[in-house]
Amino acid sequence: MGTSERIQAALISNPTLTLLKAYSRDWVLPLFATHLEQADGSVSAEWFHERVAEAREQIPEWRSNVTPAEHCRDWVEKRWLETETLSGRLRYRLSPHSLRALRFIRELVEGETTVSSARLGSIAHAVRLLADMTNPDRDAQVRRINQQIAELSKKRDDIASGRVRLATLEEMTQQLREILGMTRSLPADFQQLRTMVEDRHQEIARRAMIDGPPKADLVEEYLRENDLLSKTSQGAAYLGFSRLLSSRQTEQLRADIEQILAQDFAREHMTATQRQELDSMLSTLLAAELDVQNSYLRWSASLRRFMTRAAHGRHQRLLNLADRTLHTAATWVQAEPGQRHVPQNVLGVGPLAVIDVSQTQLWRDRGPQEVVVEVTEQHTTLPVEDRAALRLAAGTSPRAIGRTINKLLAHQSVVTGAEVIEATPAEFQRLGALVSLLDLAVMHGQVNLHVDETVRLSGDRTRDRTATLMVTLPHLVFDAPVPTKEMP
């Protein structure tokens, strides 16, 4: 495929480009940047659905019957979002394609450029290393090192004698921007590597299902041949980065960051956001590296379990039966030597008329079995005691008490706890109602522990229907309606 064909295919199918040219980009991209770009890992689906609903309500033309969950499902299919399950709960995170789109927009907005002295310095250092690697002459490498030592010695003498001027504020600010600009792209790169690990493991599992699984004793060799962290350019770069993070250079990097933040330049000319980015840079890199490593280990273990089950599961029953038969036969022959007749169907597999052994199936996977659950309808009614208990639970629930509070607030600006209990029907003036009232006051009202008030509770608690109970509680005040829709 030529260059023009690849560009045309990318314009049609590349998720980064489809996001940038999507009709919904005006509100989707700001939503991703606000709630997902700076998120540490993934966010819960419930929380993000609420953010989607809030963002959509701010744009009238996007108000429709499409639910936030349906929006997110569409974004996952378009590969703008990725999902994971932690502790049985669905969570969302940005895909590498969305991170790349946000980085592109940020470069446009902030005016960042790929041409900088830091990048050129990195290129020069990489070229120098390659020159040393490709030159088999050891004397030439020694001469280069001696030259560097001489240059460093001269630079040290110039600094000590004062012949070298100090860096200007503009130079320091430019260097800071270059450092932060280079580190901002790293989360997207790590996320891309993590996604690649997951996609490649799934591809290997699908290929194993199609081509036939390897034998149990070849599983480890099969996994080594498909080791993503040694067979791909991204994996090799990741291993080099991991070795760098685990070396002594990490301690030097941490010391340099602490030195920068301790200077007047950081206090006077760096914003709080810049100081935070620089201070958390090393921990962010370590967390991203650990995230990729955990993903690799988790998927490798899952793939190993899958392939081991595939290698053993189909014929495990027959192998177990054969092993038991051989063991029993050996014990029998040792105890009573001689010919013995084995009854038919002793293994429980039945007779097998073999004509062509190549067409014989000793075991067949019938797939998951269907389970039918039948529910018998009960025509009997609940006992009187159970109905009374359910009625009492409903009448003293937070929703019922919240409705009483809102009903009182419709006619007055402030409602006290004593007024709520007094407005509650007598049969529900119980300790359960008082507990619900205290919970609502803590969440949606005001609690004054320095002022007490006494309320009278009644209800059919004893045989004496006229019995009352006086309860002292803190002064409770409600000045705003209580939400009751999400209450049980």
N, C-alpha and C positions, 0 to 999 in steps of 0.2 A: 504494500500500500504506500503510495507516494505521500509527500508532505501535504499537498492540497486535500487529498482524501482523508488523511488523519485529522486535519483541522476541521473539515466538514463533519466528520464523525464526532469529534469532540464537542462541536457546537450543538449537536443534537442530543448526545447522550451523557456528556460529562456533567456530574452533579454540581460541581462548582459553577460552571457556566449556566446551567439551567436555573440555579438559585439566583445568580446575578441578573438574569433576564426575565425572571418570573414576574407575573403581574402582581403577586402578593409580596414582593420583596420590600415594599415600602414599610410594611409593619412587621414582617417576619424577621428581617435582618436586625432591626433595632431590638426586637424581642430576644433574639439569640444573644446579641451583644450585652444586653442588660442582665439577663438571668442565667445564661449558660456559659458564656465565654470565660468569665472569671471564677466559675464554680470549681470547687476542689473535688474533682471526680464527677459523679453523676448526681442527679436530683430526683426526688421521688415523683412518680407520675401524678399523684394527686395534687401536689404542690404546683407542679408546672402547668397542669390543666387549669388551675385557678389563674395563673399569670396569663395564659393564653386567652381566657375569657375576659380578663381585665383589658388586655391590649386590643382585643377585637371590639370591645364596647366603645373604645375611643375613636374608632373609625366607622362612621355610619354605613358606608357602602359595604362593609364586611359583616354586618349584623345579619345572621341567617340562622336557619335551623341546624346547621352543621355544628356538632358538638366539639369541644376542645379535644376530646379523645380521638374523634375522627380526623381532625386536623393533624394531630401527632402521628396517627397511623399513616396518613398520606405522606408526611415528611419522612417517616422511616422508610417507606417504599421508595421514595425519591432519593434516599441515602443522604438526606440532610441531617437526620438524627440517627443515633444508634441506641439500642436498648440493652439492658442487662438486668439480671434478677439477683437480688441480694436479700437473703432471709425470706424468700418467697414473695418479695414485693418488686414490682416493675419500676425501673428507673430509666431516666433519659440522660444522654450526654451528646455533645456536638460531635458530628463526624469530622474526619480530617478535611473533607470537601467544604464544609461550612466554615471551619477555622481558616482555611485558605482564602475563602471569599471575604471573611471579615478582615483578615490581614491585608488583603488587596485594597479594601475600602479604607482601612486605617492609614495605609501608606499614602493614598490620595488625599485624605483629609489633613493628615499631619505633615504632608510634604516630605516624607522620608525618601531617601534615595539609596540605591544599592552601591553607589560609588562613594567610598569613604576611606579615610586613612587606615582605620582599623581593619577593614576588609582587605585593602591592598597589602597591609602588613601581614595578615594571615596568609594571603596568596604567596607573598615573597618567602615567608617561613616555610610553607609547604613545598615550594619549588626548591628551596635550599635543601630540605630533607630528601627530596627525590633525587637531587643531584648527587648527594652523598650515597644514597642507596644504589644508584646505578653505576657509580664509579668504583671499580674493583681495586683501585690504587689506594692503599692505606696511607701512604705518605701524603697523598693529596688531601685526604681527610684530616690528617694531623696538621698540615699547613693551614687549612681553613680554620681549625680550632685555635691554633696559635694566633692567627690574624684576629679572630674574635676576642681573644684574651687581650691582645694589644689595644684593640679599639675600646674595650671596656676599661682598661687601665687608664687610657688617655681621657675618657669621659669622666672617670672618677677624679682624676687630678684637676680637670677643668671645673668640675662642680666644687671641689674643695677649695680651689683658689678664687672662685667667684667669677670666672671668665664666662660662665654659661648663665644666661638670664633665666629667671623663673617663668613658669607658664602663666599666660594671661588668663583672665576670667573667661574670655571668649573661647580659648583653646580648651580649658577644663570643661566648659559647658558642652562644647561640641563632642568631646571624648565621652562624656556621660551619655549624651543622646545616642552615640554609636553603640555603646555597651548595652543600653536598655533596648535599642532597636534590634540588636542581634539576639538577645535573650527572649524577646517576645515571640519569635518564630519557633522556638524550641518546643513548646507544648503541642503545637500542631504537628510537628515532626514526630514526636513521641506517640501522639494519638494515631498518626498514620501507620507507624510501625506496629502498634498494638492491634489495630484493625487488620493489618496484613497478616499478623500471626493467627488471628481468629479465622480469617478467610482461608488461609492456606491449610490450617488444620481441618477445616470443614471439607476442603477440596480433597485432601488426602483420605479422609473418611469415606467420602463418596466414591473415590477411585477404588478404595479397598473393597467396597460393597459390590462394585461392578466387575472388577478384575478377579475377585476372589481374595479372601483374607490370607495373609501369610501364616505359616505354621507358628505354633506358640514359641518354639525355640528361635524363630527368626524375627520376632516382634521388635526386639531391641535393635537388631541390625537394620530393620526396615525404618525404624524411627531415626536412627543415625543418618541414614541415606537421605532422609527428608528433613534434616535439622535446619530449621529456618535461620537460626542465629549463626550458622557457619556457611550456608550455601547461597545466601542472598547478599547483595550489596548493602541493603538496609540493615540486615542483621550484623554484618561485619562492622559497619560503622557504629552500630549500637554497642557491640562488644568493646570496641576501642574507646568509646565514650565511657563505658562502665569501668574499664581499667583506669582511665584518667580520674574518675571520681573516687576510686578506691586508693589512689596513690597519694604521695606526700604533697602533690600540687594542690590537693583539696585544702590541706591545712594552710598553705600559703595563700590560697584564694580567700579563705575565711579571715585570715589576719589582715589581708589587704582591704577587704570590705570594712572591717572594724576600724581600720586606720582612716579610711575615707570618711566614714560617718562621724568620726571624732573630730574632724577638722572644722574650721569656721566656714569653709565652702559649703559643707553639707547643711549647716544650720542656717546660713544666710541666703544661699543661692539655689538650694534644692527644695522642691515642693515636698509636701508630706507624702504624696503618692510616689514620687521618685525615690525618696528615702525608704519607703516601704518595699518598693520593687527591688531595690538594691540589697536591702537587708534580708529579704526572703528569697533572693535569687538562688543561693546554694541549696536551701531546703526544698525549693520548688524543683530544682533539677534532680535532687536525690529522690523526691517523692515520685516524679515522673519516671525515673529509671526503675524504681521499685515497682511501680504500677505495671510497667511492661514486663518485668521479670516475673511478677506474680501471675500475670495473664498467660505468659508462656508456660510456666510450670503447671498452672491449672489446666490449660488446654492440652498440654502434653500428657498429663495424668489421665485426663478424660479420654484422649485418643488411645492411650495404652490400654485402658479398661475396655474400650469399645473393641479394639482389635483382638484382645485376649478372649473376650466373650465370643467374638465372631469365630475365632479359631477353635474354641472348645464347645460352644453351646450346642451346635447342631447334632453332634455325634456323642455328646457326653453320656447320654443315657445308655447307648449301646456299648460304649467303652467301659462304663461301670459294670454292666451286666457281664461283659466278656471277662473283665478282670476278676469278678467274683466267681465266675465259672472255672477259670483256670486255677484259682487258688483252692477252690473246693475239690477239683479233680486231683490236684497234686496231693492234697491231704489224704484223699480217699485211696489213691494209688500207693502212697507210702504206708498207710495202715493195712490195706488188704490188696496186695499185688494181684494182677490178673485182669482179664477183660471184663468190662461191665457194660450193660446196656443202659443208655440214657433215655428216659421216657420222652416222648414227643412233647414239644411246647414247654419244656422245663424252664426256659428263659422267659416265657410269657410273651414271645413275639409271634408265635404261630408258625405254621409251615410255610415255606417259601419255595415255589417252583421256579428254579433258575433256568432260563433258556439262554439268555445273553447277559453275562454279568455286567457288561458295560452299560446296560439299560436298567440295572437294578437300583432302586432307591431304598436304602435301609431306613431312612428317616425323612420326613417331610415337614417343613415348617409351615404350619397353617395360619401363621400370623396371630395377631391378638384376638382373643375370643370375645364374643359378644355376651354381655351380661344384661339380663332383663330384670328390672326391678318392678314388682307389682305392689301397688299400694291398695290396701283394703279400706274402703270408706267406713268410718265409724258413725253409726246413726244415734248413738247414745249421747246424752248431754252431760256437761260437766256437773259434778256435785255442787250443792249450794255453797259449801265452804270454799271450794275453788273459785267459783264465780265471785264470791264476796272478796276473796283475796286479790283477784285480778282487778276488781273495781277499786279497791283501796289503793293498790299500787298505782293505778292510772290517776286517781284523784290526788295523790301526794307526790307525783312525779315532778321533776323540774319543769317540764313543759306546761303542766297544769298550773303550777305556781307562777311561772313566767307569764302565762295568759292573764292571771289575776293581777299581777303587777302592771302589765300593759293596759288592762282595763281601767285601773285606778289612775294611771298617768294620763289617760285621755281626758280626765276631768280636773286634774290638779298637777302642779309642776313637780312636786316632790312627794314620794311615798315612803313611809317608814315600814320597818319589819312588823311592828305591832299592827299597823293598819292592814297589811297583807294577810296576816293570820286572822284578823277579825273579819275580813271580807271572804275568807275561805269557808265553804260550807261546813257546818258543824261536824258532819260525819267524817270529814277529812282533816279536821284539826288534830292531827296526830304528830308524833315525834318524827315520822317520815317526812311530813310537810315541812317541819322545822329544819331538818337536815337539808332538804332541797333548797329552802330559803337561804340558808347559810352559804351553800355552794354558789348560788346565783349572786349573792352579795359580794363574795370574794372575786368572782369573775367579771361581773358587770355593774356592781354598785360600790358603795363606800361602807367601810366597817370602822367604827369608832370604839376602840377597846377601853377608852377612859370613861365612857358613859354607858350605863346599864339600863335596860328596860325589861319589864316583866310582861309576859303574855300568858293567856289562859288557854290551855288545851282541853278539849272535851273529846267526844267520840265514844263509841261503845267498846271500851276497853275491859270493863268488868261487868259483873252482873248488875251493879248499881249504875244505871244509865245517867244518873245525875252527878256522878263523880267527875271532878275536874282536877287538873294538874297545873300548877303555876311553875313556869320556867323562866329563869333569868338568862338573858343573852345580851351580847354587845349591841350597841345602837346601830341599826342597819338603815341605809338610805339609798333610794333609787331615784335618779333624776333623768334617766333616759330609758327608752323602751329596751326590753330584753329580747334578743333574737331567740325564736323558738322553733324555727324550721329544722335546724340541724340537731335538735334535741331528740332523744329517744322517746 
